[in-house]
């Protein structure tokens, strides 16, 4: 955790001039998640504080040179881990790119800034047997009358769509009935950067969707949200996170697994079963193949473990 910074945050006038137009662009045009917006705001606040503490704020952004940015990175490493620092610099690079296009700055000072190397961490995922255990949770709670039939079906549907369709949690909660072709078992999803893709949902998720629509959806019009809370309002991301933790605890699985880890599981299980990497890239909506390739490391590691256990010459 970073140490608390005693300097005050940017004043309202600074936020109105520099941050709010950028935030509005990210939220409305790029459709970035609230989580990303929060991280980018933290990056902006931290950079502002550093500029004020260093006496550089008054010089203006265009006065910043490579040496200033190297000093910023070196100092930031004392307060943030490497991955957080990379995320912050990514946000600040996007910030300057935005204002460069609007001719408020002459250049992007964060282009080419050297950063410490990241450890190559393999994405966490659940095995197929763990996924089965997790997905069985709503039925268990229904059987002992801890939840009602509607909640059990909805919670199972949430997890089946995350795992069966490989959806991001933001895509899941934004899903409307008009975006789903039940006969084909496919959903039309608007992902990052307003990029649309088709997601096969799988036989099980599609069957649950039909049951949900016919039995529990008060409004199944084209613009109505698929997933709603008890008040009939669109299900918030936070509630998805909390319900997943409930079923992770029930299954005896690590509580730090997030909805995104079900997407990791989706990709890993596809590749383990022989799916083409390019196909998985398309299904996940990744712009770059390199983003998808990390899952091949997981698959190779699993194959190696099987080999070591099973082969007499291992």
C-alpha positions in Angstrom: 0.0 0.0 0.0 1.3 3.5 -0.8 2.1 5.8 2.0 -0.4 8.6 2.7 0.6 11.8 0.9 0.3 14.9 3.1 -0.2 17.3 0.2 -3.8 18.2 -0.7 -5.5 16.8 -3.8 -5.9 19.0 -6.9 -8.2 21.9 -6.3 -11.6 22.0 -8.1 -10.4 24.5 -10.7 -7.6 22.2 -11.7 -10.0 19.2 -11.9 -12.5 21.2 -13.9 -9.8 22.3 -16.4 -7.7 19.2 -16.8 -9.3 16.1 -15.3 -13.1 16.3 -15.8 -13.1 16.6 -19.7 -10.7 13.6 -19.8 -12.8 11.6 -17.5 -15.9 12.4 -19.5 -14.2 11.2 -22.6 -13.1 8.0 -21.0 -16.5 7.3 -19.5 -18.8 8.2 -22.5 -16.7 7.7 -25.6 -14.3 5.0 -24.5 -16.7 3.3 -22.1 -14.0 2.6 -19.5 -15.1 1.0 -16.3 -15.5 2.9 -13.0 -12.5 0.8 -11.7 -10.3 2.1 -14.5 -11.5 5.7 -14.0 -10.8 5.5 -10.3 -7.2 4.3 -11.0 -6.6 7.0 -13.6 -7.9 9.6 -11.2 -5.5 8.3 -8.5 -2.7 8.6 -11.0 -3.6 12.2 -11.9 -3.9 13.2 -8.2 -0.6 11.6 -7.4 1.2 13.3 -10.3 -0.3 16.6 -9.4 0.9 16.3 -5.8 4.4 15.4 -7.1 4.5 18.3 -9.4 3.5 20.7 -6.6 6.0 19.2 -4.2 8.7 19.5 -6.8 7.9 23.1 -7.7 7.1 22.0 -11.3 3.4 22.6 -11.4 3.7 26.4 -12.1 6.0 25.7 -15.1 3.2 24.0 -17.1 3.1 20.5 -18.6 5.1 21.5 -21.7 8.1 22.4 -19.6 8.5 18.8 -18.3 11.5 17.0 -19.7 12.8 13.4 -19.7 14.8 14.0 -16.5 11.7 15.2 -14.6 9.8 12.1 -15.6 12.6 9.8 -14.7 12.7 11.5 -11.3 8.9 11.0 -10.9 9.2 7.3 -11.7 12.1 6.8 -9.3 10.2 8.6 -6.5 6.9 6.8 -7.3 8.6 3.4 -6.9 9.1 4.2 -3.2 5.3 4.5 -2.8 3.8 2.0 -5.3 4.5 -1.5 -6.4 5.6 -2.0 -10.0 2.3 -3.0 -11.4 0.5 0.0 -9.8 3.2 2.2 -11.2 2.8 0.8 -14.7 -1.0 1.3 -14.4 -0.5 4.9 -13.3 1.9 5.7 -16.1 -0.5 4.1 -18.6 -3.3 6.5 -17.3 -1.0 9.5 -17.5 0.1 8.6 -21.0 -3.6 8.4 -22.0 -4.2 11.8 -20.3 -1.5 13.5 -22.2 -2.5 11.8 -25.5 -6.0 13.2 -25.0 -4.8 16.8 -24.4 -2.2 16.5 -27.2 -5.0 15.8 -29.7 -6.9 18.8 -28.4 -3.7 20.9 -28.8 -3.6 21.9 -25.1 -0.1 20.4 -24.8 2.7 20.2 -27.3 3.8 16.7 -26.7 3.2 13.6 -24.5 6.0 13.6 -21.9 5.3 10.0 -20.8 6.1 8.5 -24.2 9.3 6.4 -23.8 9.6 6.9 -20.1 11.6 3.9 -18.8 9.7 1.8 -16.2 10.9 -1.1 -14.0 10.2 -4.5 -15.5 7.1 -6.4 -14.4 7.2 -9.9 -13.2 5.3 -12.1 -15.6 2.5 -13.3 -13.4 0.2 -16.1 -14.8 -3.5 -15.2 -14.5 -5.3 -17.0 -11.7 -8.1 -19.3 -12.8 -10.3 -22.1 -11.6 -9.9 -25.7 -12.7 -12.9 -27.3 -14.4 -13.8 -29.3 -11.3 -13.5 -26.1 -9.2 -15.9 -24.3 -11.6 -18.4 -27.1 -11.3 -18.2 -26.8 -7.5 -18.7 -23.0 -7.7 -21.6 -23.2 -10.1 -23.4 -25.7 -7.9 -23.6 -23.1 -5.1 -26.9 -21.5 -5.8 -28.7 -24.9 -5.9 -27.1 -25.8 -2.6 -28.4 -22.6 -1.0 -31.8 -23.1 -2.6 -32.0 -26.7 -1.2 -31.4 -25.5 2.4 -33.8 -22.5 1.8 -31.1 -19.9 2.3 -32.2 -18.2 -0.9 -35.4 -18.3 -3.0 -35.7 -19.8 -6.5 -35.5 -16.5 -8.3 -32.2 -15.5 -6.6 -30.8 -19.0 -7.1 -31.5 -18.8 -10.8 -30.2 -15.3 -11.2 -26.9 -16.0 -9.3 -26.3 -19.1 -11.4 -27.0 -17.2 -14.5 -24.5 -14.5 -13.5 -21.7 -17.0 -13.1 -22.7 -19.0 -16.2 -22.6 -15.9 -18.4 -19.2 -14.8 -17.0 -17.8 -18.3 -17.5 -19.8 -19.6 -20.4 -19.5 -16.3 -22.4 -16.2 -15.0 -21.2 -17.8 -11.6 -20.5 -16.2 -8.8 -18.6 -18.3 -7.9 -15.5 -19.0 -4.5 -17.0 -20.3 -6.2 -20.2 -22.4 -8.6 -18.1 -24.3 -5.9 -16.1 -24.8 -3.8 -19.3 -26.4 -6.7 -21.2 -29.9 -6.0 -22.4 -32.4 -8.6 -23.8 -32.3 -7.0 -27.2 -28.6 -7.9 -27.5 -29.3 -11.7 -27.1 -30.3 -14.1 -29.8 -31.7 -17.0 -27.8 -32.2 -19.3 -30.7 -28.5 -19.0 -31.7 -27.3 -18.8 -28.1 -25.2 -15.6 -28.9 -25.0 -12.2 -27.3 -23.9 -9.0 -29.0 -21.5 -7.3 -26.5 -20.1 -3.8 -26.6 -16.6 -4.0 -25.0 -13.7 -1.7 -24.5 -13.2 1.1 -26.9 -16.8 0.7 -28.1 -15.8 -2.5 -30.0 -18.7 -4.8 -30.6 -18.3 -8.6 -30.7 -20.5 -11.7 -30.7 -20.2 -14.0 -27.7 -21.4 -17.6 -27.9 -23.0 -18.2 -24.4 -23.1 -21.9 -24.3 -25.9 -24.4 -24.0 -26.3 -24.2 -20.2 -26.2 -20.4 -20.0 -28.7 -20.1 -22.9 -31.1 -22.5 -21.2 -30.9 -20.5 -18.0 -31.5 -17.3 -19.9 -34.7 -18.7 -21.4 -35.9 -19.9 -18.0 -35.1 -16.5 -16.5 -36.8 -14.5 -19.2 -39.9 -16.7 -19.2 -40.3 -17.0 -15.4 -38.7 -14.0 -13.6 -37.9 -11.1 -16.0 -40.6 -8.5 -15.3 -39.5 -6.6 -18.3 -38.0 -8.5 -21.2 -38.2 -5.7 -23.8 -35.2 -5.1 -26.1 -33.9 -2.2 -23.9 -34.5 -3.9 -20.5 -31.5 -5.2 -18.5 -31.1 -8.9 -18.3 -29.8 -8.9 -14.8 -31.6 -7.0 -12.1 -31.6 -6.7 -8.3 -34.6 -7.2 -6.0 -35.9 -3.7 -6.8 -35.9 -4.5 -10.6 -32.9 -2.2 -11.2 -29.9 -3.1 -13.3 -27.6 -5.2 -11.2 -24.5 -3.2 -10.1 -21.0 -4.5 -10.5 -20.5 -4.5 -6.8 -23.3 -6.9 -6.2 -21.9 -9.3 -8.8 -18.6 -9.1 -6.9 -20.3 -9.8 -3.5 -22.4 -12.7 -4.8 -19.3 -14.3 -6.3 -17.5 -14.1 -2.9 -20.5 -15.8 -1.3 -20.3 -18.8 -3.6 -16.5 -18.9 -3.4 -16.8 -19.2 0.4 -19.4 -21.9 0.0 -17.2 -23.9 -2.3 -14.1 -23.4 -0.1 -12.3 -21.5 -2.8 -10.0 -18.5 -2.4 -12.0 -15.3 -1.7 -9.6 -13.1 -3.7 -10.9 -14.6 -7.0 -12.8 -11.9 -8.8 -15.4 -12.1 -11.6 -12.6 -11.4 -14.1 -11.0 -14.7 -13.0 -14.0 -16.5 -14.4 -13.1 -14.9 -17.7 -9.5 -16.2 -17.2 -10.9 -19.7 -16.6 -13.0 -19.5 -19.7 -10.0 -18.7 -21.9 -7.7 -21.2 -20.2 -10.3 -24.1 -20.5 -10.8 -23.2 -24.2 -7.1 -23.4 -24.9 -6.7 -26.6 -22.9 -9.4 -28.2 -25.1 -7.5 -27.2 -28.2 -9.2 -24.0 -29.3 -7.2 -21.8 -31.7 -5.5 -18.8 -30.1 -6.8 -16.4 -32.7 -10.4 -17.6 -32.0 -9.9 -17.1 -28.3 -8.6 -13.6 -29.0 -11.7 -12.9 -31.0 -14.0 -14.3 -28.3 -12.4 -12.3 -25.6 -12.4 -9.1 -27.6 -8.6 -8.5 -27.2 -7.2 -5.9 -29.6 -3.7 -7.5 -29.4 -2.8 -11.2 -29.7 -0.1 -10.7 -27.0 -2.9 -10.0 -24.4 -4.3 -13.4 -25.2 -1.0 -15.3 -25.4 -0.6 -15.2 -21.6 -3.2 -18.0 -21.4 -0.9 -20.2 -23.5 1.6 -20.2 -20.6 -1.1 -21.5 -18.3 -2.0 -24.2 -20.7 1.7 -25.2 -21.3 2.3 -25.2 -17.5 -0.7 -27.5 -17.1 0.5 -29.9 -19.8 3.9 -30.0 -18.2 2.4 -30.8 -14.8 0.4 -33.7 -16.4 3.5 -34.9 -18.2 5.6 -34.9 -15.0 2.9 -36.8 -13.2 2.1 -39.4 -15.9 5.2 -40.1 -18.0 7.7 -42.7 -16.8 10.6 -40.7 -18.2 9.5 -37.4 -16.7 
